[in-house]
Amino acid sequence: MANTANDSMPRERHTIAPDSDLIIIAKETSSHRRGRRVVCIHELEVSKEVISKNRYFNRVSFSKSFADTGKDFYEVKDDDPAALEIWLRLFHGCLEKTKMDASIANIWNLLVLSQKYDFDGHSPELRDWFFAWYDENIAKHGSIEELTCQELLYPCYYFDHAPGFAAITKHLAYNSVGHIEEQRPKGVDPIHKEHHVKNNRVIGMANS
């Protein structure tokens, strides 16, 4: 694995563990006419002991000496840096009401990473965080109508946010033509859903 510390790409460092001994590198990308391009490299400072409690990170080998820090490092592939940071803060017990500026796409990518790395997407701490995120963003926008209802539909179901799910389905029932349909944010990978859908129509929310 190449040490990416010496390239000229814009970079941001996020201190998650004050006594960190490992840097996880995640590349932020944006859409481009020729596909996707890297726009920023995020360096997430974490505790190796903490993240090694996760089965995925427990199995990987960390590279040595990250350039100017002397810390071990590990580079993830094709992961949303904002979503990964939320997970890492949860592991370190410092999530609480941070990252309230997360986008709806970041929320979906939380669930993408949950499936990719076998993270516990139904943890009470993550659910509480989503509830706080929902409340703050609804207040910021003033009403449910201002948000992208179809993209919020599945996250509200997944995290069992009954008030949000009810408000969204009510709004869509009164303002949509035809079936109520959920929608995945642009650029987010497909995920295996826990409910029965056909062409993304909301036809039932029972667990399969």
ROLUM-416891 format. One record per atom (N, C-alpha, C, CB): residue in one letter; x, y, z. Coordinates in pm, whole numbers, plus 50000, padded with zeros to 5 digits. Glycine has a CB too. Example, Ala and Ser with C-alpha at 12.3 -4.5 7.8 and 13.67 -1.06 7.14 Angstrom:
// ROLUM-416891
A513194943150780 A512304955050780 A513204967050780 A511314955350905 S512854977550708 S513674989450714 S512905000350787 S514084994050572 
***
This chain:
// ROLUM-416891
M500854988150000 M500005000050000 M500895012550000 M499045000050123 A500635021549907 A501475033349896 A501175043350007 A501285039849760 N502215050250052 N502035061050148 N501635073450070 N503335063550233 T500445078750095 T499915089850016 T500205103350080 T498425088149996 A501095103950177 A501295116350252 A501955127250170 A502115113550374 N502685123750062 N503485133649992 N502825139249867 N504795127649956 D501605135249836 D500995140649715 D500445154549743 D499885131349663 S499985161249637 S499545175149647 S498035176449661 S499995182849527 M497335165649679 M495875165949693 M495455173349820 M495305151649693 P494385181549815 P493875187749938 P493565177050042 P492605196149909 R493845179950169 R493645170050272 R493075176550397 R494955162750304 E492315168550470 E491765172950598 E492075162350702 E490235175650588 R492455166750822 R492745157350930 R491665158651037 R494145159850991 H491145147251083 H490065146851181 H490555138951302 H488765140551121 T490695145551416 T491155138851537 T489955132651609 T491915148751630 I489875119551608 I488795112351674 I489255107351810 I488305100651586 A490485102451815 A491095098151941 A492285107251969 A491535082951936 P492255115052078 P493375124152110 P494715116952119 P493095131252240 D494715104452166 D495945096652179 D496075086752064 D495965089252314 S495715090951944 S495665081951829 S497045076251796 S495105089251707 D497035063851747 D498255057451700 D498055051251562 D498715046751799 L496975055351495 L496645050051363 L495875060651286 L495825036851373 I496185062151159 I495455071351071 I494765063150963 I496415082051007 I493465064550954 I492715058350846 I492515068750736 I491335052750897 I492865065250615 I492795074250501 I491565070750417 I494085073450416 A490735080750389 A489555079050305 A489515090350203 A488245078650390 K489255087050079 K489275096949972 K487865101549936 K489975091249848 E487665114549941 E486375120549902 E486375122649751 E486125134149977 T485295118449685 T485215119549540 T483985127649499 T485165105549476 S483995132249376 S482835139149320 S482635134349178 S483025154649323 S481415136149127 S481105131948991 S481875140248890 S479595132848965 H482285133748784 H483025140248677 H482565134248546 H484575138648696 R482755141548438 R482255136448309 R482915123348269 R482485146848200 R484065120348325 R484745107748297 R484625097948412 R486205110348265 G483675100448499 G483465091448613 G483515099148743 G484525080348614 R484325094648838 R484485101448966 R485955104748987 R483945092649082 R486215116049049 R487575120149074 R487755123649222 R487955132048986 V488955121849273 V489255124949412 V489385140049427 V490555117649459 V488685145649527 V488745160049550 V489405163449685 V487345165949545 C489475153749775 C490095156349906 C490445143049971 C489155164649997 I491555142850043 I491955131050119 I491725133950266 I493445127150091 H490965125450333 H490645127350473 H491495117650557 H489135125150500 E492145123150658 E492975115350749 E492265114750885 E494405121450763 L491815103050923 L491035101051044 L491925094851152 L489785092151017 E492215102551256 E493115097951362 E492335089951465 E493845109851428 V492685077251480 V491925068251566 V492865060151655 V491055058851482 S492245052751747 S492975043551832 S492945029551769 S492385043251976 K494115024151746 K494195010751686 K493505000451775 K495655006851663 E493665001851905 E493044992351998 E491524992751988 E493474995452141 V490965004851975 V489505006251969 V488945000151842 V489095020951979 I489505003951726 I488894999051601 I489184984351577 I489405007251482 S490254979051641 S490564964751623 S489544955851691 S491944961751677 K488674961651771 K487594953751832 K486534950251729 K486954961551949 N486524957351616 N485644953951505 N486244942551426 N485394966351414 R485424933051383 R485934921051316 R486704924251189 R484804911751284 Y486244934051112 Y486934937350987 Y488324942851015 Y486124947550905 F488404953251098 F489704959451125 F490624950451204 F489514972451198 N490064940851275 N490884931351349 N491674922351255 N490014922951442 R491174920651133 R491804911451038 R492804918250945 R490744904750956 V492774931650935 V493624938350837 V495004941050895 V492974951450792 S495954942850804 S497324946250844 S497544961050819 S498374937650765 F498014968050919 F498254982450907 F499674984950857 F498014989551042 S499814994950769 S501134998650720 S501835007450824 S501035006050585 K503135008650810 K503935015850910 K504275030050866 K505205008250939 S504495038650964 S505075051950948 S504395060450842 S506515050550914 F503325067250885 F502645076650797 F503425089750796 F501175078950841 A504295091550700 A505055103650671 A505385112250794 A504295111950574 D504675123650809 D505045133550910 D504575130051049 D504495146850872 T503885118951068 T503345115651199 T504055104051266 T501895112651187 G504615095051186 G505235083151242 G504225072851288 G506115087051357 K502925075351263 K501875066051306 K501595055751197 K500585073751342 D501045044551237 D500575034751140 D499425040851061 D500145021551209 F499175035450942 F498045040350863 F497395028950786 F498505051450767 Y496165031350745 Y495415021750665 Y494505029450571 Y494595011850756 E494515026150444 E493685033150345 E492505024550304 E494525036850221 V491275029850323 V490075022850280 V489805026150135 V488865026550370 K489035017850069 K488735019749928 K487255022749907 K489155007249848 D486975033449833 D485615036749789 D484635038749905 D485095025849699 D485105044150016 D484225046650131 D483955061650144 D484845041150261 D482735065150180 D482375079050204 D483055083750332 D480815080850213 P483975093450326 P484705097650446 P483805102450560 P485675108550411 A482745110050526 A481865115350632 A481135104050703 A480835125150572 A480655094250627 A479965082750688 A480935074550772 A479315073950580 L482155072550721 L483155064950795 L483515072050925 L484425062650710 E483615085250922 E483935092751043 E482845090951149 E484105107551011 I481585090651107 I480495088451202 I480655074951271 I479115089251131 W480945064651192 W481145051351250 W482325051351347 W481375040951140 L483425057451308 L484615057451393 L484385065151522 L485805063251318 R483635076051514 R483285083451636 R482385075151726 R482585096751601 L481505067351666 L480645058651746 L481515048351820 L479585051451656 F482465042251748 F483335032251811 F484125038151927 F484285026451708 H484525050751913 H485335057252016 H484505064052124 H486235067351952 G483175062852115 G482315068652218 G482255083652216 G482765064252351 C482485089852099 C482465104552092 C481575109351977 C483885110052075 L480515101851948 L479605105851841 L478615116151891 L478865093651784 E477785112251987 E476795120852049 E476115129651945 E477455129552156 K476225143051957 K475545151951863 K476525158751768 K474765162551939 T477625151751737 T478555156851637 T478085152751498 T479985151751663 K478685158651396 K478385155551256 K476915157951221 K478745141151226 M476335168551279 M474955171751248 M474795177651108 M474405181351351 D475935180751044 D475875186050908 D475925175050803 D477025195850886 A475805162450844 A475815151350750 A474665152650651 A475725137850826 S474925148850527 S473895149350423 S473055136550425 S474545151350284 I471955136750351 I471145124650340 I471955113550273 I469835127450260 A472795117250176 A473655107150112 A474605100950215 A474455113449996 N475135109150306 N475985103650413 N475235093550498 N476525114950502 I473945096450525 I473125087250605 I473005073850535 I471725093350631 W472715074250405 W472635061850328 W473975054450329 W472205064750183 N475055062050317 N476375055650316 N476745049550450 N477435065750275 L476135054350559 L476295047450687 L475845032950674 L475505054650799 L474725031150606 L474165017750592 L474945009450490 L472695018450550 V475505016150388 V476385009250294 V477585003550368 V476845018850181 L478195011650455 L479355007050532 L478964996550634 L480035018850602 S477764997350687 S477284987350781 S477304973550716 S475874990750830 Q476844972950592 Q476834960050523 Q478234955950476 Q475894960650402 K479024965450432 K480354962450379 K481274957050487 K480964974850316 Y481224962950607 Y482154959350714 Y481504952150831 Y482834971750764 D480234948950818 D479504942050924 D479464950451052 D480144928550953 F479284963751035 F479054972451150 F477604970751195 F479364987251115 D477344973351322 D476004971751377 D475154984051347 D476084969351530 G474434983651235 G473604994951195 G472424997451286 G473114992851058 H472104987851370 H470954989351461 H471414992451604 H470094976651460 S472634997151620 S473095000451755 S472275012051811 S474615004051754 P471945011651939 P471155022552000 P471825036151986 P470905019552147 E473165036451994 E473885049151984 E473705055351846 E475365047152014 L473775047051741 L473595052451606 L472155056951584 L473995041951500 R471225049251637 R469805053051627 R469565066351697 R468905042051688 D470105068251817 D469945080851889 D470555092351809 D470595080052027 W471705089851748 W472345100251667 W471455104151550 W473715095451617 F470875094151483 F469995097351370 F468795105451415 F469535084451300 F468215102051529 F467085109751581 F467485124451602 F466575103651715 A468685126651661 A469155140351683 A469415147351550 A470435140351769 W470005140051455 W470255145751322 W468935149751256 W471015135651233 Y467945141051263 Y466655143851201 Y466025156351262 Y465705131751216 D466005156951393 D465375168451460 D466075181551423 D465405166551613 E467395181351421 E468115193651391 E467895198051247 E469605191851418 N467885188551156 N467735192151016 N466305195950980 N468185180850929 I465325190051047 I463935194251026 I463785208551076 I462935184751099 A464325211451192 A464235224951248 A464945234951157 A464835225451389 K466065230951102 K466825239951016 K466035243450890 K468175233550977 H465355233750833 H464615235950709 H463195241150733 H464565223150629 G462715239950856 G461405245450888 G460245235950872 G461165257050804 S460335226550778 S459225217250758 S459715205350676 S458035224150688 I458955194550683 I459315182450611 I459275184650461 I458385171050649 E458445193850414 E458315196150271 E459605201150207 E457215205850245 E460475207250286 E461695212950231 E462775202450209 E462215223850322 L462615190850267 L463625180450256 L463305171050141 L463735172650387 T464265162950106 T464045153150000 T463375141050062 T465395149149931 C462045141350062 C461265131250134 C461565117050087 C459785134050118 Q461645115249958 Q461835101549909 Q463175095749952 Q461735101349757 E464185104249965 E465495099350007 E465555096850158 E466585109249967 L464675103450233 L464635101550378 L463765089850420 L464135114050445 L462955085050328 L461965074850363 L462615062250419 L461135071250240 Y463605056750349 Y464235044450395 Y465025046250524 Y465135038950289 P465845056850538 P466535058750667 P465575059750785 P467385071150661 C464445066550768 C463485067450878 C462915053750913 C462345077150842 Y462685045550811 Y462215031950837 Y463305023850908 Y461795025050706 Y464525024550855 Y465615016350908 Y465875019251054 Y466885018750827 F465895032151090 F466195035951228 F464945036751315 F466905049351230 D463815032251261 D462555031751336 D462175045451391 D462665021651451 H462325055551304 H461935069151343 H460475071051300 H462885080051277 A459555066951387 A458125066851353 A457585080651317 A457335061251467 P457905091351393 P457375104551357 P457835109051219 P457785114851461 G459115106751187 G459625110551057 G459005102550945 G461115109051053 F458875089450966 F458285080950863 F456835084950838 F458375066050904 A456115087750945 A454705091750930 A454585105050857 A454035092651068 A455445114750894 A455375127850830 A455725126950681 A456325137650900 I456725118850648 I457145117650509 I456075110750425 I458465109950500 T455545099550476 T454535092350398 T453275100650383 T454195078850462 K452935108450485 K451755117250476 K451975127750368 K451475123950612 H453165133950372 H453455144150272 H453425138350130 H454835150450299 L454045126550113 L454085120449981 L452695115949935 L455035108549982 A451875111350030 A450525107049994 A449695118549939 A449815101050116 Y449915130449994 Y449135142149950 Y449765149649833 Y448965151550066 N451045147049808 N451745155049707 N452355146849594 N452815163149773 S452085133949591 S452625125549485 S451505120349397 S453425113749544 V451855117649272 V450925111549178 V451315096849164 V450935118849039 G450365087949188 G450655073649179 G451205068149308 G451635071049067 H451985057449296 H452515050649413 H453575059149484 H453115037149373 I453645057649616 I454725063749692 I455995055749667 I454385064249845 E457055062649627 E458295055749596 E459455061749676 E458585056549446 E460335053049721 E461545057849786 E462595060649679 E462085047549889 Q463635067749714 Q464655071349619 Q466015071249686 Q464375084949557 R466995065349619 R468355065149671 R469095077549621 R469105052149629 P469825084449707 P470575096249663 P471535092849550 P471345102449779 K471735102249461 K472635100249349 K474045097349398 K472625112549257 G474675087249339 G476045083949373 G476205074149486 G476765096049407 V475105070249551 V475155060549662 V474985046449607 V474075063649769 D475815037249651 D475725023449606 D474425017049653 D476935015349656 P473885007549576 P472685000349620 P472964992649749 P472194990649510 I471944991249832 I472084983349953 I470934973349959 I472094992350080 H471174962550029 H470124952550047 H469134957750149 H470714938850092 K467894959150110 K466874964650198 K466224953650282 K465804972050117 E465684957550397 E465044948150488 E463544947850471 E465394951450630 H463054954250366 H461614954050343 H461334949850200 H460984967850374 H460084946650172 H459684941850041 H459334953649952 H458494932050052 V460104955749847 V459814966549754 V459804961149612 V460844977849768 K459094968049528 K459064964949387 K459184978049313 K457764957149347 N460284979549238 N460544992149169 N460575003849268 N459484994549062 N461075001349389 N461205011549493 N459875016549547 N461975023249440 R458765010049511 R457485014149568 R457375009649713 R456325008349485 V456775017849794 V456565014349933 V455285006149941 V456495027050023 I455424992849933 I454244984249933 I454174975650059 I454244975249810 G455144977350147 G455144969750272 G456444971650344 G454884955050246 M456394972150474 M457594974350552 M457854962850650 M457494987450626 A457344951150621 A457584939850711 A458994934350686 A456514928650691 N459634929850791 N460964924050774 N460864911150694 N461624921350911 S461834909050606 S461854896950527 S462594885850600 S462484899450391 
***
